[in-house]
Structure formats: C-alpha cells, structure tokens
Amino acid sequence: YFWFEENDIPSLPWMSLKGADPIQVEKFFRLYPKVVVKPDVGQGGWGIQAFAWEAFSVWWKKKKREGDESYLIQPLVSS
C-alpha cells in the first residue's frame, strides 16, 4: 500500500492496527461500517476476515491481548 501511495496509484483507504489509536479505528468504522481485516504480511489469503464494528471490537481486543496487532483494515467492497 505504501508503494501505491508513493507512486500516486489509487487504492482503497486503509489503516494499520499496529499501535493504532482506538478512537481513530472507531472513526474509520464510522466512515466504513464493514471492513476487511488483512495480515500486514501477505499470507496468500489466509487470515482475511470481514467485520462490522461489534464483532471487530471483540476480535481486536483478543488480538491485542495476544500481542498480535500486525493487521490492517480496509473498507469492504461488495457487489
């Protein structure tokens, strides 16, 4: 995603969860009520999940307790 931004190539908005401010994450959800959560490092599709705020907040608290915050969020694009 950094490469896309550096080269001025359009991409979906995204936010890293590593060290993210919970208020900023909640604001992201206000703009995009459903998001896709992806691991920071490509896993060939493994670990990608879609969430609305309620389910995400439970998932994120668990991941933070485990020390596993290497994820990013993007708006869910549905057809």
N, CA, C and O atoms as a printed pandas DataFrame, in Angstrom:
     atom_number atom_name residue_name chain_id  residue_number  x_coord  y_coord  z_coord
0              1         N          TYR        A               1    0.819   -1.193    0.000
1              2        CA          TYR        A               1    0.000    0.000    0.000
2              3         C          TYR        A               1    0.858    1.249    0.000
3              4         O          TYR        A               1    0.514    2.252   -0.627
4              5         N          PHE        A               2    1.984    1.182    0.712
5              6        CA          PHE        A               2    2.870    2.343    0.694
6              7         C          PHE        A               2    3.369    2.604   -0.722
7              8         O          PHE        A               2    3.475    3.757   -1.140
8              9         N          TRP        A               3    3.672    1.550   -1.454
9             10        CA          TRP        A               3    4.150    1.703   -2.832
10            11         C          TRP        A               3    3.098    2.385   -3.699
11            12         O          TRP        A               3    3.419    3.278   -4.482
12            13         N          PHE        A               4    1.843    1.966   -3.559
13            14        CA          PHE        A               4    0.767    2.600   -4.311
14            15         C          PHE        A               4    0.698    4.097   -4.000
15            16         O          PHE        A               4    0.590    4.925   -4.904
16            17         N          GLU        A               5    0.761    4.428   -2.712
17            18        CA          GLU        A               5    0.690    5.833   -2.325
18            19         C          GLU        A               5    1.885    6.626   -2.850
19            20         O          GLU        A               5    1.727    7.732   -3.368
20            21         N          GLU        A               6    3.070    6.058   -2.713
21            22        CA          GLU        A               6    4.275    6.740   -3.187
22            23         C          GLU        A               6    4.240    6.982   -4.685
23            24         O          GLU        A               6    4.806    7.968   -5.158
24            25         N          ASN        A               7    3.595    6.114   -5.438
25            26        CA          ASN        A               7    3.541    6.228   -6.886
26            27         C          ASN        A               7    2.222    6.814   -7.380
27            28         O          ASN        A               7    1.905    6.745   -8.568
28            29         N          ASP        A               8    1.460    7.393   -6.454
29            30        CA          ASP        A               8    0.211    8.079   -6.773
30            31         C          ASP        A               8   -0.757    7.200   -7.573
31            32         O          ASP        A               8   -1.382    7.648   -8.534
32            33         N          ILE        A               9   -0.862    5.935   -7.149
33            34        CA          ILE        A               9   -1.782    4.987   -7.776
34            35         C          ILE        A               9   -2.972    4.820   -6.828
35            36         O          ILE        A               9   -2.780    4.489   -5.658
36            37         N          PRO        A              10   -4.184    5.041   -7.305
37            38        CA          PRO        A              10   -5.352    4.947   -6.419
38            39         C          PRO        A              10   -5.509    3.555   -5.800
39            40         O          PRO        A              10   -5.316    2.536   -6.463
40            41         N          SER        A              11   -5.856    3.543   -4.539
41            42        CA          SER        A              11   -6.163    2.291   -3.844
42            43         C          SER        A              11   -7.193    2.606   -2.770
43            44         O          SER        A              11   -7.444    3.770   -2.457
44            45         N          LEU        A              12   -7.779    1.571   -2.219
45            46        CA          LEU        A              12   -8.755    1.766   -1.152
46            47         C          LEU        A              12   -8.079    2.358    0.080
47            48         O          LEU        A              12   -6.900    2.102    0.325
48            49         N          PRO        A              13   -8.819    3.148    0.856
49            50        CA          PRO        A              13   -8.264    3.634    2.118
50            51         C          PRO        A              13   -7.926    2.442    3.011
51            52         O          PRO        A              13   -8.560    1.391    2.915
52            53         N          TRP        A              14   -6.933    2.605    3.873
53            54        CA          TRP        A              14   -6.559    1.531    4.781
54            55         C          TRP        A              14   -5.966    2.128    6.039
55            56         O          TRP        A              14   -5.575    3.295    6.066
56            57         N          MET        A              15   -5.903    1.311    7.081
57            58        CA          MET        A              15   -5.332    1.741    8.354
58            59         C          MET        A              15   -4.635    0.562    8.995
59            60         O          MET        A              15   -5.195   -0.531    9.076
60            61         N          SER        A              16   -3.429    0.778    9.446
61            62        CA          SER        A              16   -2.699   -0.265   10.167
62            63         C          SER        A              16   -3.226   -0.340   11.594
63            64         O          SER        A              16   -3.513    0.691   12.202
64            65         N          LEU        A              17   -3.357   -1.538   12.129
65            66        CA          LEU        A              17   -3.811   -1.711   13.507
66            67         C          LEU        A              17   -2.651   -1.741   14.492
67            68         O          LEU        A              17   -2.867   -1.663   15.701
68            69         N          LYS        A              18   -1.435   -1.853   13.997
69            70        CA          LYS        A              18   -0.261   -1.913   14.880
70            71         C          LYS        A              18   -0.092   -0.552   15.564
71            72         O          LYS        A              18    0.245    0.441   14.919
72            73         N          GLY        A              19   -0.327   -0.525   16.863
73            74        CA          GLY        A              19   -0.209    0.702   17.638
74            75         C          GLY        A              19   -1.278    1.735   17.331
75            76         O          GLY        A              19   -1.113    2.910   17.659
76            77         N          ALA        A              20   -2.367    1.319   16.710
77            78        CA          ALA        A              20   -3.421    2.249   16.308
78            79         C          ALA        A              20   -4.165    2.806   17.514
79            80         O          ALA        A              20   -4.377    2.116   18.511
80            81         N          ASP        A              21   -4.552    4.065   17.399
81            82        CA          ASP        A              21   -5.371    4.729   18.406
82            83         C          ASP        A              21   -6.802    4.199   18.276
83            84         O          ASP        A              21   -7.396    4.305   17.204
84            85         N          PRO        A              22   -7.360    3.637   19.339
85            86        CA          PRO        A              22   -8.724    3.085   19.256
86            87         C          PRO        A              22   -9.765    4.084   18.747
87            88         O          PRO        A              22  -10.713    3.691   18.068
88            89         N          ILE        A              23   -9.600    5.362   19.066
89            90        CA          ILE        A              23  -10.554    6.368   18.603
90            91         C          ILE        A              23  -10.476    6.511   17.084
91            92         O          ILE        A              23  -11.504    6.655   16.422
92            93         N          GLN        A              24   -9.270    6.473   16.529
93            94        CA          GLN        A              24   -9.112    6.564   15.081
94            95         C          GLN        A              24   -9.709    5.341   14.385
95            96         O          GLN        A              24  -10.310    5.457   13.317
96            97         N          VAL        A              25   -9.539    4.178   14.995
97            98        CA          VAL        A              25  -10.115    2.959   14.424
98            99         C          VAL        A              25  -11.638    3.055   14.429
99           100         O          VAL        A              25  -12.289    2.694   13.449
100          101         N          GLU        A              26  -12.201    3.537   15.526
101          102        CA          GLU        A              26  -13.660    3.688   15.586
102          103         C          GLU        A              26  -14.152    4.699   14.549
103          104         O          GLU        A              26  -15.206    4.498   13.945
104          105         N          LYS        A              27  -13.403    5.781   14.337
105          106        CA          LYS        A              27  -13.766    6.759   13.298
106          107         C          LYS        A              27  -13.739    6.113   11.913
107          108         O          LYS        A              27  -14.590    6.409   11.074
108          109         N          PHE        A              28  -12.764    5.230   11.668
109          110        CA          PHE        A              28  -12.685    4.523   10.391
110          111         C          PHE        A              28  -13.967    3.726   10.174
111          112         O          PHE        A              28  -14.520    3.712    9.074
112          113         N          PHE        A              29  -14.433    3.066   11.228
113          114        CA          PHE        A              29  -15.669    2.281   11.136
114          115         C          PHE        A              29  -16.898    3.158   10.928
115          116         O          PHE        A              29  -17.875    2.710   10.329
116          117         N          ARG        A              30  -16.868    4.384   11.405
117          118        CA          ARG        A              30  -17.997    5.283   11.163
118          119         C          ARG        A              30  -18.076    5.655    9.689
119          120         O          ARG        A              30  -19.164    5.831    9.141
120          121         N          LEU        A              31  -16.914    5.773    9.053
121          122        CA          LEU        A              31  -16.890    6.050    7.616
122          123         C          LEU        A              31  -17.215    4.805    6.802
123          124         O          LEU        A              31  -17.891    4.878    5.777
124          125         N          TYR        A              32  -16.723    3.660    7.274
125          126        CA          TYR        A              32  -16.879    2.389    6.553
126          127         C          TYR        A              32  -17.415    1.347    7.540
127          128         O          TYR        A              32  -16.625    0.708    8.236
128          129         N          PRO        A              33  -18.737    1.159    7.617
129          130        CA          PRO        A              33  -19.342    0.284    8.629
130          131         C          PRO        A              33  -18.908   -1.179    8.574
131          132         O          PRO        A              33  -18.967   -1.874    9.588
132          133         N          LYS        A              34  -18.477   -1.654    7.414
133          134        CA          LYS        A              34  -17.954   -3.023    7.314
134          135         C          LYS        A              34  -16.568   -2.945    6.699
135          136         O          LYS        A              34  -16.338   -2.246    5.712
136          137         N          VAL        A              35  -15.644   -3.689    7.318
137          138        CA          VAL        A              35  -14.256   -3.654    6.848
138          139         C          VAL        A              35  -13.733   -5.059    6.607
139          140         O          VAL        A              35  -14.295   -6.055    7.064
140          141         N          VAL        A              36  -12.636   -5.093    5.873
141          142        CA          VAL        A              36  -11.873   -6.319    5.680
142          143         C          VAL        A              36  -10.614   -6.170    6.516
143          144         O          VAL        A              36   -9.953   -5.133    6.469
144          145         N          VAL        A              37  -10.279   -7.203    7.281
145          146        CA          VAL        A              37   -9.055   -7.223    8.084
146          147         C          VAL        A              37   -8.086   -8.167    7.405
147          148         O          VAL        A              37   -8.427   -9.309    7.095
148          149         N          LYS        A              38   -6.859   -7.679    7.174
149          150        CA          LYS        A              38   -5.842   -8.472    6.481
150          151         C          LYS        A              38   -4.558   -8.465    7.291
151          152         O          LYS        A              38   -4.241   -7.464    7.933
152          153         N          PRO        A              39   -3.813   -9.568    7.274
153          154        CA          PRO        A              39   -2.484   -9.549    7.897
154          155         C          PRO        A              39   -1.588   -8.561    7.162
155          156         O          PRO        A              39   -1.713   -8.395    5.948
156          157         N          ASP        A              40   -0.675   -7.897    7.896
157          158        CA          ASP        A              40    0.263   -6.956    7.283
158          159         C          ASP        A              40    1.108   -7.620    6.203
159          160         O          ASP        A              40    1.351   -7.042    5.144
160          161         N          VAL        A              41    1.543   -8.819    6.480
161          162        CA          VAL        A              41    2.379   -9.544    5.530
162          163         C          VAL        A              41    1.495  -10.534    4.791
163          164         O          VAL        A              41    0.699  -11.245    5.405
164          165         N          GLY        A              42    1.635  -10.580    3.480
165          166        CA          GLY        A              42    0.803  -11.468    2.670
166          167         C          GLY        A              42    0.844  -12.907    3.144
167          168         O          GLY        A              42    1.912  -13.458    3.408
168          169         N          GLN        A              43   -0.312  -13.499    3.247
169          170        CA          GLN        A              43   -0.438  -14.887    3.698
170          171         C          GLN        A              43   -1.149  -15.725    2.645
171          172         O          GLN        A              43   -1.658  -16.803    2.952
172          173         N          GLY        A              44   -1.191  -15.245    1.417
173          174        CA          GLY        A              44   -1.879  -15.987    0.367
174          175         C          GLY        A              44   -3.379  -16.088    0.600
175          176         O          GLY        A              44   -4.010  -17.066    0.199
176          177         N          GLY        A              45   -3.948  -15.078    1.247
177          178        CA          GLY        A              45   -5.385  -15.082    1.515
178          179         C          GLY        A              45   -5.756  -15.597    2.891
179          180         O          GLY        A              45   -6.896  -15.418    3.320
180          181         N          TRP        A              46   -4.824  -16.233    3.599
181          182        CA          TRP        A              46   -5.115  -16.735    4.946
182          183         C          TRP        A              46   -5.252  -15.564    5.908
183          184         O          TRP        A              46   -4.493  -14.598    5.832
184          185         N          GLY        A              47   -6.211  -15.651    6.801
185          186        CA          GLY        A              47   -6.366  -14.648    7.845
186          187         C          GLY        A              47   -7.187  -13.438    7.452
187          188         O          GLY        A              47   -7.354  -12.528    8.265
188          189         N          ILE        A              48   -7.706  -13.396    6.232
189          190        CA          ILE        A              48   -8.532  -12.267    5.809
190          191         C          ILE        A              48   -9.955  -12.498    6.295
191          192         O          ILE        A              48  -10.541  -13.557    6.071
192          193         N          GLN        A              49  -10.503  -11.479    6.970
193          194        CA          GLN        A              49  -11.845  -11.588    7.527
194          195         C          GLN        A              49  -12.604  -10.293    7.311
195          196         O          GLN        A              49  -11.992   -9.234    7.170
196          197         N          ALA        A              50  -13.917  -10.360    7.285
197          198        CA          ALA        A              50  -14.770   -9.172    7.184
198          199         C          ALA        A              50  -15.515   -9.001    8.504
199          200         O          ALA        A              50  -15.985   -9.971    9.099
200          201         N          PHE        A              51  -15.613   -7.751    8.949
201          202        CA          PHE        A              51  -16.245   -7.467   10.233
202          203         C          PHE        A              51  -17.074   -6.192   10.177
203          204         O          PHE        A              51  -16.769   -5.269    9.422
204          205         N          ALA        A              52  -18.130   -6.155   10.989
205          206        CA          ALA        A              52  -18.790   -4.919   11.376
206          207         C          ALA        A              52  -18.186   -4.549   12.736
207          208         O          ALA        A              52  -17.473   -5.361   13.325
208          209         N          TRP        A              53  -18.454   -3.355   13.239
209          210        CA          TRP        A              53  -17.781   -2.848   14.433
210          211         C          TRP        A              53  -17.889   -3.780   15.648
211          212         O          TRP        A              53  -16.884   -4.049   16.307
212          213         N          GLU        A              54  -19.076   -4.266   15.944
213          214        CA          GLU        A              54  -19.276   -5.056   17.166
214          215         C          GLU        A              54  -18.375   -6.291   17.184
215          216         O          GLU        A              54  -17.683   -6.540   18.171
216          217         N          ALA        A              55  -18.382   -7.051   16.115
217          218        CA          ALA        A              55  -17.562   -8.270   16.050
218          219         C          ALA        A              55  -16.078   -7.912   15.988
219          220         O          ALA        A              55  -15.248   -8.594   16.588
220          221         N          PHE        A              56  -15.746   -6.847   15.264
221          222        CA          PHE        A              56  -14.348   -6.440   15.157
222          223         C          PHE        A              56  -13.777   -6.062   16.517
223          224         O          PHE        A              56  -12.665   -6.463   16.858
224          225         N          SER        A              57  -14.537   -5.291   17.295
225          226        CA          SER        A              57  -14.004   -4.831   18.582
226          227         C          SER        A              57  -13.673   -6.005   19.504
227          228         O          SER        A              57  -12.680   -5.953   20.230
228          229         N          VAL        A              58  -14.479   -7.052   19.486
229          230        CA          VAL        A              58  -14.190   -8.255   20.280
230          231         C          VAL        A              58  -12.934   -8.936   19.743
231          232         O          VAL        A              58  -12.050   -9.311   20.512
232          233         N          TRP        A              59  -12.858   -9.094   18.421
233          234        CA          TRP        A              59  -11.692   -9.726   17.774
234          235         C          TRP        A              59  -10.415   -8.948   18.074
235          236         O          TRP        A              59   -9.386   -9.542   18.398
236          237         N          TRP        A              60  -10.478   -7.611   17.965
237          238        CA          TRP        A              60   -9.292   -6.774   18.148
238          239         C          TRP        A              60   -8.795   -6.823   19.587
239          240         O          TRP        A              60   -7.587   -6.886   19.819
240          241         N          LYS        A              61   -9.702   -6.796   20.551
241          242        CA          LYS        A              61   -9.290   -6.895   21.964
242          243         C          LYS        A              61   -8.537   -8.192   22.200
243          244         O          LYS        A              61   -7.522   -8.206   22.896
244          245         N          LYS        A              62   -9.029   -9.280   21.624
245          246        CA          LYS        A              62   -8.356  -10.577   21.773
246          247         C          LYS        A              62   -6.964  -10.535   21.145
247          248         O          LYS        A              62   -5.997  -11.002   21.746
248          249         N          LYS        A              63   -6.860   -9.975   19.936
249          250        CA          LYS        A              63   -5.569   -9.902   19.252
250          251         C          LYS        A              63   -4.586   -9.035   20.031
251          252         O          LYS        A              63   -3.403   -9.362   20.116
252          253         N          LYS        A              64   -5.066   -7.934   20.597
253          254        CA          LYS        A              64   -4.189   -7.056   21.381
254          255         C          LYS        A              64   -3.666   -7.778   22.618
255          256         O          LYS        A              64   -2.492   -7.644   22.965
256          257         N          ARG        A              65   -4.532   -8.543   23.285
257          258        CA          ARG        A              65   -4.095   -9.317   24.461
258          259         C          ARG        A              65   -3.015  -10.318   24.081
259          260         O          ARG        A              65   -2.088  -10.570   24.851
260          261         N          GLU        A              66   -3.147  -10.893   22.872
261          262        CA          GLU        A              66   -2.172  -11.879   22.397
262          263         C          GLU        A              66   -0.904  -11.221   21.862
263          264         O          GLU        A              66    0.068  -11.912   21.558
264          265         N          GLY        A              67   -0.900   -9.886   21.745
265          266        CA          GLY        A              67    0.248   -9.178   21.197
266          267         C          GLY        A              67    0.363   -9.306   19.687
267          268         O          GLY        A              67    1.445   -9.129   19.127
268          269         N          ASP        A              68   -0.740   -9.611   19.032
269          270        CA          ASP        A              68   -0.758   -9.834   17.584
270          271         C          ASP        A              68   -1.561   -8.725   16.905
271          272         O          ASP        A              68   -2.754   -8.877   16.640
272          273         N          GLU        A              69   -0.880   -7.598   16.626
273          274        CA          GLU        A              69   -1.570   -6.466   16.021
274          275         C          GLU        A              69   -1.109   -6.205   14.594
275          276         O          GLU        A              69   -1.318   -5.106   14.081
276          277         N          SER        A              70   -0.501   -7.161   13.950
277          278        CA          SER        A              70    0.049   -6.960   12.607
278          279         C          SER        A              70   -1.011   -7.145   11.530
279          280         O          SER        A              70   -0.916   -8.037   10.687
280          281         N          TYR        A              71   -2.011   -6.292   11.576
281          282        CA          TYR        A              71   -3.113   -6.344   10.622
282          283         C          TYR        A              71   -3.411   -4.943   10.120
283          284         O          TYR        A              71   -3.000   -3.951   10.722
284          285         N          LEU        A              72   -4.130   -4.877    9.011
285          286        CA          LEU        A              72   -4.638   -3.602    8.525
286          287         C          LEU        A              72   -6.100   -3.782    8.177
287          288         O          LEU        A              72   -6.568   -4.898    7.953
288          289         N          ILE        A              73   -6.822   -2.661    8.135
289          290        CA          ILE        A              73   -8.232   -2.695    7.774
290          291         C          ILE        A              73   -8.471   -1.840    6.541
291          292         O          ILE        A              73   -7.796   -0.836    6.312
292          293         N          GLN        A              74   -9.439   -2.263    5.761
293          294        CA          GLN        A              74   -9.879   -1.551    4.565
294          295         C          GLN        A              74  -11.389   -1.666    4.479
295          296         O          GLN        A              74  -11.971   -2.595    5.039
296          297         N          PRO        A              75  -12.034   -0.733    3.783
297          298        CA          PRO        A              75  -13.484   -0.850    3.599
298          299         C          PRO        A              75  -13.815   -2.136    2.830
299          300         O          PRO        A              75  -13.089   -2.536    1.919
300          301         N          LEU        A              76  -14.906   -2.759    3.210
301          302        CA          LEU        A              76  -15.389   -3.935    2.488
302          303         C          LEU        A              76  -16.096   -3.456    1.226
303          304         O          LEU        A              76  -17.007   -2.630    1.290
304          305         N          VAL        A              77  -15.678   -3.969    0.102
305          306        CA          VAL        A              77  -16.312   -3.627   -1.166
306          307         C          VAL        A              77  -17.215   -4.795   -1.539
307          308         O          VAL        A              77  -16.753   -5.923   -1.715
308          309         N          SER        A              78  -18.498   -4.513   -1.656
309          310        CA          SER        A              78  -19.421   -5.580   -2.020
310          311         C          SER        A              78  -20.041   -5.242   -3.370
311          312         O          SER        A              78  -20.150   -4.077   -3.752
312          313         N          SER        A              79  -20.440   -6.279   -4.071
313          314        CA          SER        A              79  -21.018   -6.062   -5.411
314          315         C          SER        A              79  -22.505   -5.883   -5.359
315          316         O          SER        A              79  -23.140   -5.691   -6.396
